[in-house]
Amino acid sequence: MLFFSDGSYKESIDLIQEEFYEKLHISKVSPKTTQPAIGDMFSLYEKLQLEGHDFAIALHLSSGLLGTVECAQAACEMTDFKVYPIDSKICSFPMVKMIEIGNELFADGKDVEEVVSSINEITSKSKLSFIPASLNQLQKSGRVSGTQNFLSNFVDIKVIISFENGKPLMKEKIRSNKREKINVTSLLRADMDNGNVPEVAVFNCNNAPDAEIWKKELLPEFPTLKVQVVPLSICVGVHAGEGTTGLSWVTY
């Protein structure tokens, strides 16, 4: 859920990518994000039960970003419908893979406990590192201090933020955007050397042109790698900021 000064919006329902960035440009106050209301979750679980479903697997954005998992667990206790809340410990592309793999396992006849266990294993094998265009939006959302932002802009330092144990951490401070991309690509290369990485997502916050360039740079070095460009969720874009790019993958 997104909150601008003129009201609240549900991502992809009340507000799509293009509309979000248009509002972000003209908004004098930085938007806020929050997890869905517990009542909305409870209503959804009841609806699924009435429709005849036996259970639901609820895959949520990392608890290091929002408290959705805790809210889902509380909603579960309010109903006798069986729900399996999962903390993805990440966001974006790996969550899509978790859903795809879960569906494949069900199609192969696996029971729900096996599927949930497999998805939980994937959460520890998912990687995501991104390069904010600036720290301005991260500062507005409270993710970095004003001092950090000032120093970054003053000396033109770029940063790399990576997910570790479900939390986005500032890992590197580099003066060149080109060197940042080399650094993030080296993380991908290391995982490819140590395991099977069949595909990678180049994600972006309203910055598809730069993401496409990064994709073209990856293909010659990794000719067997499936590379796709994907937009980052606008709820995450609130904090990462417009112009952000990064890489995300799952190691098998």
N, C-alpha and C positions, 0 to 999 in steps of 0.2 A: 504494500500500500504506500502510495506517495502523497505527500502533503505539500501543496503550494499555498500561498497566501489566500488564493481564491477558492480553496476547497481541497477535497481528497479525491484520489484517482486510483483505480485498479489497473495495474500494468497489463497491456494487451487487450484490455476490455474497455476502459475509459480513455486510455492514453496509449498511443503507439509511438515508436521510436522518433519519427519525424516531428510529431507534435510535442513530445517531451523536450527535445533540444530547442525548438522554437520558444517554448515557455521558459526554458532555462536561460536563454539569451536576454529575455526582457524582464525576468523576475528580479526584483530588488532584494528579495530575501531568499536565501538558499533553501531549496526544498528539503523535506525530511522524509525518512522512511520508517516504517514500523511493520511488525508482523501482523498477519490477519487476526481479527478478533476471535477470541475463543468461542464466542457464540456462533460465528460463521462456520468454524470448523465442526462444531457440534451439529449444526444444521446439515452440513454436508454428509457427515457420517450417518445421521438418521436417514437422509435421503437415499444413500447407497444401500442401507439395510432394507428400506421399504421397496427398493427396486429389485431385491432378491439376491444381492451380493453376499457372499459368505465372509469376506474380509477385504481389507484394503492395505496396500503398502504406501505409506506417505513419505516421499523423498523430499527432504527440505534443504534449503540453503544452509551453509555452514553456521553452526551456533556461534562461531567466532565473529559473525557479521550481524545476525539477528537472532532473537530468541524464539524463532518459530517452532523448533523442535520441542522446547519445554512447553510451549502453548499447546502443541499437538498432543503431547503426553497428558496434559491436564484435561483436554477435551475427551481423550480416550476414556478417562476415568468417569466421565459423565454419562457414558452410554455402554450398553452391553454388546455393541458391535465391535468385532475384533479388528484392531488397527495396529499396524507395525510401523511406528515412526522411525525414520532413519536420518541420522545426521550425515549429510554428504561430505562434510568437512571441507567443502569447496563450493564453487559455483560454475555456471556456464557449461562448456562442452563436456566435461566428465559426467555431469548429471544426465546429459542426454545418453551417453554410453551406458550408464547404469540402468536406465529405463530400457534401452534396446536389449541389453544382455539379460535383464530380468524377463522380458517378454520371450526371448529365445529359450530360456531355461524352462519357462512354463510350457512352451510349445513342445519341449522335449520330455515333458511329463514330470518335471521336478515338483516337489511339494513346496508350500510357501516358506517353510522354515529353511529349506535348502536355498531358495532364491534369496531370502533375506540375508542369510549367511554369506552368500556369494557377493551380494551388493556391498555388504559391510567390508568385505575383503578389498573390493575395488576402491573404497574410500581412502585406503592407505597407499594405493598405487597411482593416485591421480595427482597430476602436477599442473600448476598454473603460476606463471610469472608475468607481470605486466609493467609497462613503462608509462607512468602518468605524463601527460603533456606538460603539466606543471603541478605544483602542490597547492594551487589556489583552492580548488574544490575540496581537496582532502582537508585543508585547514578549515574551510567553512563548515564541513561536516564533523569537525572535531577529531579527525584521524591523525593530524599532525599539528604541532604548535605553530603559532604565528612566527616565532623565532626561527624555527626550521624552515618555514616557507620564505621568510625574508632572506635568510642566508643562502637558500637554494637559488633564488632569483638574483641575488646580489652577485654571486660568484658563478652563476650559470651552471650549477651542478644538477645533473639528472639523477634520478634514483630508480632502482629496480625493487619491486615489491613482490614477494613470493609467499605462497601459502605454506605454512608449516603447522601440523597438528590442528588444522582448522582455522588458523589465525593468519591474517595478512601481515607480514613483517617486512620492514624496510631492510633489504639485504645489502645493496651496493649503492655507492655514490660515485658517479662517473661524470666527466665533463662533456662527453660526446654522445649524441643519440646513436651514432653508428656503432660505437663501442658498447653501448647498452644492448643493442640488438645482437652483437657478437657474443656478449656475455650470456644472454638468455638462450641463444642458439646453442652455446656450448653445454648448457644444462640438458637440452634435448639430445645432443650428440652423446653425452655421457650415458643417458638412460638407454639410448639405442644400442650402445656398445655392451651394456649389461643386461639387456632384456629385449623383448619384442615390443616395438612401438609401431603399429601398422598405420596410424594416422595421427595428424596433429591439426589443431585449429588455430588459425591466426585470428584472434578476436580484436574488436575495436569498439570504441565509443564514438560513433558518428565520424569515423575516419577510415572508411573503406579504401580510399586511394592508397594510403600508406600501408594498409594491411595487404592489399594486392601486390604492392612492390615487395613486401617481405616474403609473400608466397613465392613470387618469381625468383627471389634470391635463394630460397630453400630448395627448390626443385632440382637444380643442377647437382647439388651436393648429395641430395637424398632422392634419387630418381624412383625408388620403389615406394616412397612414402606418399600416402594419400594426404593432400593438404587442402583444407577448406577455409574459407573466410567466413566468419560468423560475427554478428553484432553481439556485444555484451549486454546483458540485461540492464534495462534502464534503472532498476533499483540499485544495482551496483554502480552504474554510471553516475548516479547522484554523488557518490563518494569518490570514484576514480577520476571523474571529470572528462569533458569532451576532448577528443584528440588522443586518448589513451589507446595503446596497442599492446599486444602480448601474445604469448603462446601457451597452449594448454594441450595435455595429452594424458593417456593412460598407458602404463607399462603392464604387460601381461607376462 
